[in-house]
Amino acid sequence: MQIAVLGAGSMGHGIAQVSAMAGHDVVMRDIDETVVEDGLEGIRSNLQGGVDRDKLTATEMDATLERITGTTDLEAAVADADLVIEAVPEDMDLKRDVFADVEAATGGETIIASNTSSLSVTEMASVLERPERAVGLHFFNPPHLMDLVEIVIAEQTDERTETFAVDYVRDLEKEDVVVRDTAGFASSRLGIALGLEAIRMVDQGVASPADIDESMSIGYGHPMGPLELTDHVGLDVRLHIAEHLREELGERFRPPQSLRRKVRAGKLGKKTGEGYYVWEDGDRVGMSGEWGEDDE
Ligand SMILES: NC(=O)c1ccc[n+]([C@@H]2O[C@H](COP(=O)([O-])OP(=O)(O)OC[C@H]3O[C@@H](n4cnc5c(N)ncnc54)[C@H](O)[C@@H]3O)[C@@H](O)[C@H]2O)c1
């Protein structure tokens, strides 16, 4: 089928890639020409990595690349699309505008999906004249390596749209989970709950960040402990989501003061060199010195 991906940033180019790998024709649209070029280059480089590791052949790589085109023209991108997936920045007003623009430029049957990781798909859908074709398709980063897609069912989503979304995700050979449109869906809500509790335990001096992480990675088989994951995602990003969940779901998501303090100090995790760990050249080289100091 014909798919349009709006936004060619971190997520958009990955979603375009996995869609094209499944045999779909994809147009990737960004407002910035350079981002379109970088996105196409990112896809090429991911696919080349796959060829180098014998995950796909050079012929499959070429065929995948041929199915993807880039543009800055919204109408050209969405006019013939069966499915439009937006991966523009996480801003409700922007996403509502994008939904409305897409509806104006496509046929009435086109499914309109959002890759939002936290915002209400119901609220986005409410700008549409035909909101029953809206759905959330929450991919994980990076889409070509992560097997899960959360399918978020808005209040307005109808059965045809839900079935369409499930079929699309299975066609990508990814695992689908279907969740109702509630704050944090399933993954962020549980992930943040674990992350915040791990931070409180660090603050209370229960154990070091590394030992708390190992209790989950080795004891529970998580690929990464909750504090290291917080450093990977970014303390600022996690704080932002926690604040949103607190607003929607209550005090159990209240972010610990230590998290706010680190964010204010610019200790945002891997990307700035320090969070709950110290990082050098992308490697974990030690633990941040500050732990066991707060007992809120
Ligand atoms: N980064 C992650 O780990 C992650 C994981 C899951 C979901 N998400 C969600 O995916 C979405 C995109 O996040 P990202 O990290 O890829 O952001 P990003 O900033 O890397 O990319 C967003 C892109 O959208 C472009 N853009 C802005 N307005 C546009 C418009 N009107 N039309 C088309 N393109 C437009 C920007 O130029 C930018 O290149 C967000 O909703 C985010 O919450 C992100």
PDBQT file of the ligand as one rigid body, heavy atoms in Angstrom, charges set to zero:
ROOT
HETATM    1  N1  LIG A 301      12.498   9.946  19.937  1.00  0.00    +0.000 N 
HETATM    2  C1  LIG A 301      11.918   8.922  20.568  1.00  0.00    +0.000 C 
HETATM    3  O1  LIG A 301      12.565   8.143  21.288  1.00  0.00    +0.000 OA
HETATM    4  C2  LIG A 301      10.453   8.662  20.371  1.00  0.00    +0.000 A 
HETATM    5  C3  LIG A 301       9.940   7.373  20.651  1.00  0.00    +0.000 A 
HETATM    6  C4  LIG A 301       8.582   7.113  20.419  1.00  0.00    +0.000 A 
HETATM    7  C5  LIG A 301       7.758   8.134  19.938  1.00  0.00    +0.000 A 
HETATM    8  N2  LIG A 301       8.277   9.384  19.705  1.00  0.00    +0.000 N 
HETATM    9  C6  LIG A 301       7.366  10.414  19.197  1.00  0.00    +0.000 C 
HETATM   10  O2  LIG A 301       7.622  10.582  17.796  1.00  0.00    +0.000 OA
HETATM   11  C7  LIG A 301       7.336  11.928  17.422  1.00  0.00    +0.000 C 
HETATM   12  C8  LIG A 301       8.550  12.509  16.725  1.00  0.00    +0.000 C 
HETATM   13  O3  LIG A 301       9.643  12.461  17.600  1.00  0.00    +0.000 OA
HETATM   14  P1  LIG A 301      11.148  12.515  17.062  1.00  0.00    +0.000 P 
HETATM   15  O4  LIG A 301      12.008  12.141  18.208  1.00  0.00    +0.000 OA
HETATM   16  O5  LIG A 301      11.268  11.776  15.768  1.00  0.00    +0.000 OA
HETATM   17  O6  LIG A 301      11.291  14.084  16.779  1.00  0.00    +0.000 OA
HETATM   18  P2  LIG A 301      12.345  14.843  15.843  1.00  0.00    +0.000 P 
HETATM   19  O7  LIG A 301      12.439  16.213  16.371  1.00  0.00    +0.000 OA
HETATM   20  O8  LIG A 301      13.583  14.025  15.677  1.00  0.00    +0.000 OA
HETATM   21  O9  LIG A 301      11.615  14.881  14.412  1.00  0.00    +0.000 OA
HETATM   22  C9  LIG A 301      10.464  15.640  14.168  1.00  0.00    +0.000 C 
HETATM   23  C10 LIG A 301      10.563  16.168  12.745  1.00  0.00    +0.000 C 
HETATM   24  O10 LIG A 301       9.305  16.723  12.385  1.00  0.00    +0.000 OA
HETATM   25  C11 LIG A 301       9.555  17.795  11.514  1.00  0.00    +0.000 C 
HETATM   26  N3  LIG A 301       8.341  18.604  11.419  1.00  0.00    +0.000 N 
HETATM   27  C12 LIG A 301       7.920  19.636  12.194  1.00  0.00    +0.000 A 
HETATM   28  N4  LIG A 301       6.714  20.069  11.771  1.00  0.00    +0.000 NA
HETATM   29  C13 LIG A 301       6.372  19.288  10.702  1.00  0.00    +0.000 A 
HETATM   30  C14 LIG A 301       5.246  19.229   9.853  1.00  0.00    +0.000 A 
HETATM   31  N5  LIG A 301       4.221  20.068   9.991  1.00  0.00    +0.000 N 
HETATM   32  N6  LIG A 301       5.237  18.285   8.868  1.00  0.00    +0.000 NA
HETATM   33  C15 LIG A 301       6.253  17.426   8.722  1.00  0.00    +0.000 A 
HETATM   34  N7  LIG A 301       7.364  17.436   9.510  1.00  0.00    +0.000 NA
HETATM   35  C16 LIG A 301       7.406  18.358  10.480  1.00  0.00    +0.000 A 
HETATM   36  C17 LIG A 301      10.756  18.492  12.111  1.00  0.00    +0.000 C 
HETATM   37  O11 LIG A 301      11.418  19.280  11.129  1.00  0.00    +0.000 OA
HETATM   38  C18 LIG A 301      11.589  17.282  12.578  1.00  0.00    +0.000 C 
HETATM   39  O12 LIG A 301      12.515  16.893  11.596  1.00  0.00    +0.000 OA
HETATM   40  C19 LIG A 301       6.931  12.650  18.714  1.00  0.00    +0.000 C 
HETATM   41  O13 LIG A 301       5.545  12.644  18.820  1.00  0.00    +0.000 OA
HETATM   42  C20 LIG A 301       7.566  11.788  19.795  1.00  0.00    +0.000 C 
HETATM   43  O14 LIG A 301       6.887  11.879  21.029  1.00  0.00    +0.000 OA
HETATM   44  C21 LIG A 301       9.592   9.661  19.891  1.00  0.00    +0.000 A 
ENDROOT
TORSDOF 0
